[in-house]
Amino acid sequence: MRLSACGQSRVPAATWKAEVLRVSRRQVVESAARRFTDPVAVLVHSLLVLSSMTQYAVLPLLPILQHDFGISAATLSWLLALPSLTMIVASVPAGWLCDRLGARDLTFAAAAVLTLSCVLQALPGLVPFVLGRFAFGLATTAIWTSGPAWLSDSRQGSSGRVGAIVTSAAAGSIAGPLVAGTLADRFGLGLPFAFLAGTSACLALPLALTGRRPALSRRTTMRWTTVTRQVARSSELRAALAAMVAVGAVSGAIQLLVPLQLYRAGQSATGIGLAFSASGLVYVAASACTARARAATVTATAAVAGCLVMGVATAPAAFTDSSVVLVTCLLAITLPRAQLNTVSYRLAAASETAHSGNLGLVVGLLNLVWAISMSSGPIAAAWLSSALGPEPAFLSTALWAGGVGIVLAGLLRHRRRHPLAVHTGVPAMTGTGPEWQP
């Protein structure tokens, strides 16, 4: 029984607890309904999913591309790294345009360029495919910069939400390899990208018609040079950037080495796609758990642990060419990859630079570092694989991840390790996405 202030019985405890549970469930349902009926959130998350599908669709097709185009593994690595190389050049302009001109128009332009990139990749021949990969790099840079910013601009008071961008991208990594591998095995290399082009075109029109153009931000007066200087003073930004260095290089290397090794072991494009789709499922679960983690657990120390675990998970692939071991390592590597990606965005969003109204610049800086490491990963892995074999390439990848973790731990050794500080207006990833804390 629940007692009143004067000690008299008022409501049975079981009835009181049931009522509290019923109200809590209703609030959760109403919150989810608001989130899924917001047209801006739905469209931006759909665009993030589609961009991720296009990024991961190429992975099960790499052996087919190498065979059909008659190119070496080194050339294939440059083809895989081309979008990341493009992001290196485009990250700074994208962040500046997002903060200066507004996120809505940049997001629509990104959807249009994404459609064009899929059309080019669907055409026969190496030259259109290279141009399509370049256009995809431009599109994904703009999407990952303007999409989160548009979600921020569309919030309403303290109840507005920024979407779970990492989890949305992870959902695309599930569908992309499976769809691309299945369609390519049955209908040819061009059909997966033709399907993605049609879907992108269907998404671009409602993006153009949704929402008003947000007012230009007058808060963003900080320059890129100022942001880079603040990295030396911010443990959150240093940890976020180190996580991007590790996860980008490992992701790029794994995305090249694992499909080629599985193909040599007799796996088809469908089988390779299934392996990466399973990896995407693990990624969604891991990123969602990290997103729901309490703020006190999201620290620079968590980034150190993620780098070390990722190195350990990569190491077994250096000692065998078994398909079972390769797929197991792929799934095991996905856990720290998802954790590091999610933690890096939370740490960067908690930094003083992002809190001062320069979220676009901070995201652009993260994208730039990720692009450099993501493009260098497959290129270095291809060179090592050609010179020494795939096993040393896997071992070097594992050592790189562990080395980044050790270096970051050394930088943090003499500093006090603070938990993630949640500032007013800074997104803290909880539940299905970041909430703007009142």
C-alpha positions in Angstrom: 0.0 0.0 0.0 1.1 3.6 -0.7 0.8 5.8 2.3 -0.1 9.5 2.4 1.8 12.2 4.3 -0.3 11.6 7.4 0.3 7.8 7.3 -3.1 6.8 6.0 -3.5 4.4 3.1 -4.4 6.1 -0.2 -3.7 3.8 -3.2 -2.5 0.2 -3.4 1.2 0.0 -4.3 0.4 -2.4 -7.2 -2.2 0.0 -8.7 0.2 3.0 -8.2 3.1 1.3 -10.0 0.8 0.1 -12.8 -0.4 3.7 -13.4 3.1 5.0 -13.4 4.2 2.4 -15.9 1.1 3.1 -18.1 1.9 6.9 -18.1 5.5 6.2 -18.9 4.7 4.0 -21.8 2.2 6.5 -23.2 4.9 9.2 -23.0 7.4 7.0 -24.9 4.8 6.3 -27.6 3.9 9.9 -28.0 7.5 11.0 -28.2 8.3 8.4 -30.8 5.2 9.4 -32.8 6.3 13.0 -32.8 9.7 12.0 -34.0 8.5 9.8 -36.8 5.9 12.3 -38.0 8.4 15.2 -38.3 8.9 15.4 -42.1 12.4 16.9 -41.8 13.6 14.1 -39.5 12.0 11.4 -41.7 13.5 12.7 -44.9 17.0 13.5 -43.5 17.2 10.0 -41.9 16.1 8.4 -45.1 18.8 10.3 -47.0 21.4 9.1 -44.5 20.2 5.5 -44.9 20.3 5.8 -48.7 23.8 7.4 -48.6 25.0 4.5 -46.4 23.4 2.0 -48.7 25.3 3.4 -51.6 28.6 3.4 -49.7 28.3 -0.2 -48.6 26.7 -1.5 -51.9 30.1 -1.5 -53.6 31.7 -3.8 -51.1 30.3 -7.2 -52.3 30.9 -6.0 -55.9 34.6 -5.3 -55.5 35.7 -8.7 -56.9 33.3 -8.3 -59.9 34.6 -4.8 -60.5 38.2 -6.1 -60.5 37.4 -8.8 -62.9 35.2 -6.8 -65.3 37.4 -3.7 -65.4 40.6 -5.8 -65.5 42.3 -3.7 -62.7 44.8 -4.6 -60.0 44.1 -4.6 -56.3 46.0 -1.3 -56.0 43.8 0.4 -58.5 40.8 -1.1 -56.9 41.9 0.4 -53.5 42.0 3.9 -55.1 38.6 3.3 -56.6 37.3 2.4 -53.1 39.0 5.3 -51.5 37.9 7.9 -54.1 34.9 9.2 -52.1 37.0 9.6 -49.0 39.7 11.4 -51.0 36.9 13.7 -52.3 35.7 14.3 -48.8 39.2 15.5 -47.8 38.8 18.4 -50.3 35.1 19.0 -49.7 34.8 18.8 -45.9 36.0 22.3 -45.2 33.8 24.0 -47.9 30.8 21.9 -46.8 31.1 22.9 -43.2 31.5 26.5 -44.1 28.5 26.5 -46.5 26.4 24.7 -43.9 27.0 27.3 -41.2 26.9 30.3 -43.6 24.2 29.5 -46.1 21.9 27.1 -44.2 21.5 23.4 -44.2 18.3 22.9 -46.0 19.5 23.9 -49.5 22.7 22.0 -49.1 20.9 18.9 -48.1 18.7 19.1 -51.2 21.7 19.6 -53.4 23.4 16.6 -51.8 20.3 14.4 -52.7 20.5 15.6 -56.3 24.2 14.8 -56.5 23.7 11.5 -54.9 21.2 10.6 -57.6 23.7 11.6 -60.3 26.4 9.6 -58.7 24.3 6.4 -58.7 23.3 7.0 -62.4 27.0 7.3 -63.3 28.0 4.1 -61.4 25.2 2.2 -63.1 26.6 3.0 -66.6 29.0 0.5 -68.2 32.7 1.3 -68.3 35.4 2.3 -65.9 35.3 6.1 -66.6 31.6 6.6 -65.7 32.1 4.5 -62.6 35.1 6.7 -61.5 33.1 9.9 -62.1 30.2 8.4 -60.1 32.5 7.6 -57.2 33.8 11.2 -57.2 30.2 12.6 -57.2 29.3 10.2 -54.4 32.1 11.6 -52.3 30.7 15.1 -52.8 27.2 14.0 -52.0 28.1 12.1 -48.8 30.3 14.9 -47.5 27.4 17.4 -47.9 24.9 14.9 -46.4 27.0 14.2 -43.3 27.5 17.9 -42.7 24.2 19.5 -43.6 21.9 16.6 -42.5 22.6 16.8 -38.7 22.6 20.6 -38.9 19.2 20.7 -40.6 17.9 18.4 -37.9 19.2 20.9 -35.3 17.6 23.8 -37.1 14.2 22.1 -37.1 14.0 21.6 -33.4 11.2 23.3 -31.4 12.3 24.5 -28.0 13.7 22.0 -25.6 11.7 19.1 -27.1 13.4 19.3 -30.5 15.6 16.4 -31.4 18.6 15.7 -33.5 18.4 12.4 -35.3 20.4 9.3 -34.5 22.7 9.8 -37.5 25.1 6.9 -36.7 22.3 4.4 -36.2 20.5 5.5 -39.4 23.7 5.1 -41.3 24.2 1.7 -39.8 20.7 0.7 -41.1 21.9 1.5 -44.6 24.9 -0.7 -44.1 22.6 -3.7 -43.5 20.5 -3.3 -46.6 23.2 -2.0 -49.0 25.5 -5.1 -49.3 22.6 -7.5 -49.3 20.6 -5.7 -52.0 23.7 -5.0 -54.2 25.1 -8.5 -53.9 21.7 -10.2 -54.7 20.9 -7.9 -57.6 24.4 -8.1 -59.1 24.4 -11.9 -59.0 21.1 -12.1 -60.8 20.9 -9.1 -63.1 24.3 -7.6 -63.5 26.6 -5.0 -62.1 24.5 -1.9 -63.1 21.2 -2.8 -61.6 22.1 -2.2 -57.9 23.1 1.4 -58.7 20.1 1.9 -61.0 17.9 0.9 -58.1 19.7 3.4 -55.8 19.4 6.2 -58.3 15.7 5.8 -58.6 15.3 5.8 -54.9 17.5 8.9 -54.5 15.4 10.7 -57.2 12.2 9.9 -55.3 13.7 11.3 -52.2 15.1 14.5 -53.7 11.7 16.0 -54.6 10.1 15.9 -51.1 13.3 17.2 -49.7 13.0 20.3 -51.9 9.4 20.9 -50.8 9.8 20.3 -47.1 10.3 23.0 -44.5 11.2 26.6 -44.8 14.7 27.8 -45.4 16.2 28.4 -42.0 17.6 31.8 -41.2 21.3 32.3 -41.7 23.2 31.7 -38.5 24.8 34.8 -37.0 26.6 32.9 -34.2 29.2 31.3 -36.4 32.1 33.7 -36.6 34.8 31.3 -35.7 37.3 30.3 -38.4 38.8 26.9 -39.1 42.1 28.0 -37.8 40.5 28.8 -34.5 38.8 25.4 -34.3 42.0 23.6 -35.0 43.8 25.6 -32.2 41.1 24.6 -29.8 41.8 20.9 -30.4 45.0 21.3 -28.4 42.9 22.5 -25.4 39.9 20.1 -25.7 40.3 16.5 -24.5 36.9 15.8 -26.0 37.9 16.9 -29.5 41.3 15.1 -29.3 39.6 11.8 -28.3 37.0 12.2 -31.0 39.6 12.9 -33.7 41.7 10.0 -32.5 38.7 7.7 -32.7 38.1 8.8 -36.3 41.8 8.2 -37.2 41.6 4.7 -35.9 38.1 3.7 -37.1 38.5 5.3 -40.5 41.8 3.4 -41.4 40.5 0.1 -40.0 37.2 0.4 -41.8 38.9 1.2 -45.1 41.3 -1.6 -44.9 38.7 -4.2 -43.8 36.3 -3.1 -46.6 39.0 -3.9 -49.2 40.7 -7.0 -47.7 37.7 -9.0 -46.5 35.7 -9.0 -49.7 38.8 -10.0 -51.8 39.7 -12.8 -49.3 36.2 -14.1 -49.1 36.0 -14.2 -53.0 39.3 -16.1 -53.1 37.7 -18.5 -50.6 34.9 -19.2 -53.0 32.2 -16.9 -51.8 29.8 -15.2 -54.2 28.7 -11.6 -54.2 25.5 -12.6 -52.4 27.6 -14.4 -49.7 29.9 -11.4 -49.3 26.8 -9.2 -49.1 25.3 -11.3 -46.4 28.4 -11.1 -44.3 28.5 -7.3 -44.5 24.8 -7.1 -43.8 25.3 -9.2 -40.7 28.0 -6.8 -39.8 25.5 -4.0 -40.3 23.1 -5.6 -37.9 25.8 -5.8 -35.2 26.7 -2.1 -35.9 23.1 -1.0 -35.4 22.9 -2.9 -32.1 26.2 -1.6 -30.8 25.6 2.0 -31.9 22.2 2.0 -30.4 23.6 0.7 -27.1 26.3 3.4 -27.1 23.7 6.0 -28.0 21.6 5.0 -24.9 24.7 5.0 -22.6 24.7 7.5 -19.8 26.7 10.6 -20.4 29.1 9.7 -17.6 30.3 6.6 -19.5 31.1 8.6 -22.7 34.7 9.7 -22.0 38.0 9.9 -23.7 38.9 6.7 -21.9 36.1 4.9 -23.7 37.7 6.0 -27.0 41.0 4.5 -25.8 39.3 1.2 -24.9 37.5 1.1 -28.3 40.8 1.5 -30.2 42.5 -1.3 -28.2 39.6 -3.7 -28.6 39.4 -3.0 -32.3 43.1 -3.9 -32.7 42.6 -7.2 -30.8 39.5 -8.1 -32.9 41.4 -7.5 -36.1 44.5 -9.6 -35.2 43.1 -13.2 -35.8 42.6 -12.5 -39.5 46.4 -12.1 -39.9 47.0 -15.8 -39.1 44.4 -17.6 -41.3 42.5 -17.3 -44.5 39.4 -19.2 -43.3 36.1 -17.8 -44.3 34.7 -18.5 -40.9 37.5 -16.6 -39.1 37.3 -13.7 -41.6 33.5 -13.3 -41.0 33.9 -13.7 -37.3 36.6 -11.0 -37.3 34.4 -8.8 -39.4 31.6 -9.1 -36.9 33.9 -8.6 -33.9 35.6 -5.5 -35.4 32.1 -4.0 -36.0 31.5 -3.7 -32.2 34.3 -1.2 -31.4 33.8 0.5 -34.8 30.2 1.4 -33.9 31.2 2.4 -30.4 34.0 4.6 -31.6 31.9 6.3 -34.2 29.1 7.1 -31.8 31.4 8.2 -29.0 33.3 10.5 -31.3 30.2 12.4 -32.3 29.1 12.7 -28.7 32.5 13.9 -27.5 32.8 16.4 -30.3 29.2 17.7 -29.6 30.1 18.2 -26.0 33.2 20.3 -26.8 33.3 24.0 -26.2 33.7 24.7 -29.9 30.4 22.9 -30.8 28.7 24.5 -27.9 29.6 28.0 -29.1 27.5 27.6 -32.2 30.1 26.0 -34.5 28.6 22.5 -34.8 28.9 22.5 -38.6 32.6 23.3 -38.3 33.2 20.5 -35.7 31.3 17.9 -37.8 33.3 19.1 -40.9 36.5 18.6 -39.0 35.5 15.1 -37.9 34.6 14.3 -41.5 37.9 15.6 -42.8 39.9 13.4 -40.4 37.7 10.4 -41.1 38.2 10.9 -44.8 42.0 11.1 -44.6 42.2 7.9 -42.6 39.4 6.1 -44.5 41.2 6.8 -47.8 44.7 5.9 -46.5 43.4 2.6 -45.1 42.6 0.7 -48.3 45.5 2.2 -50.2 48.0 1.1 -47.5 46.3 -2.3 -47.2 46.4 -2.9 -51.0 50.2 -2.0 -51.1 51.0 -4.3 -48.2 48.8 -7.1 -49.6 50.6 -6.9 -53.0 54.0 -6.7 -51.4 53.8 -9.1 -48.5 50.4 -10.8 -48.7 47.0 -10.2 -47.0 48.0 -11.5 -43.6 50.6 -8.8 -43.0 48.1 -6.3 -44.2 45.6 -7.5 -41.5 48.3 -7.5 -38.9 49.4 -3.9 -39.7 45.8 -2.8 -39.5 45.5 -4.3 -36.0 48.7 -2.7 -34.9 47.5 0.7 -36.2 44.3 0.5 -34.2 46.1 -0.5 -31.0 48.8 2.1 -31.6 46.3 4.9 -31.9 44.8 3.8 -28.6 48.1 3.7 -26.9 49.1 7.2 -28.1 45.7 8.6 -27.0 46.1 7.0 -23.6 49.6 8.6 -23.3 48.1 12.0 -24.1 45.4 11.6 -21.5 47.7 10.1 -18.9 48.5 13.4 -17.0 45.0 14.9 -17.5 42.0 14.4 -15.3 39.5 12.3 -17.1 36.2 14.1 -17.1 32.8 12.5 -18.0 30.9 14.0 -20.9 29.6 17.3 -19.8 26.1 18.0 -21.1 25.7 21.7 -21.9 22.5 23.5 -22.7 21.8 23.1 -26.3 24.4 20.3 -26.8 23.0 17.0 -28.2 23.4 14.1 -25.9 22.6 10.8 -27.6 20.0 9.0 -25.6 17.3 6.5 -26.7 16.9 6.6 -30.4 18.7 9.9 -31.0 20.3 13.0 -29.4 18.1 15.1 -27.3 18.6 18.8 -26.8 18.8 19.1 -23.0 16.9 21.9 -21.4 
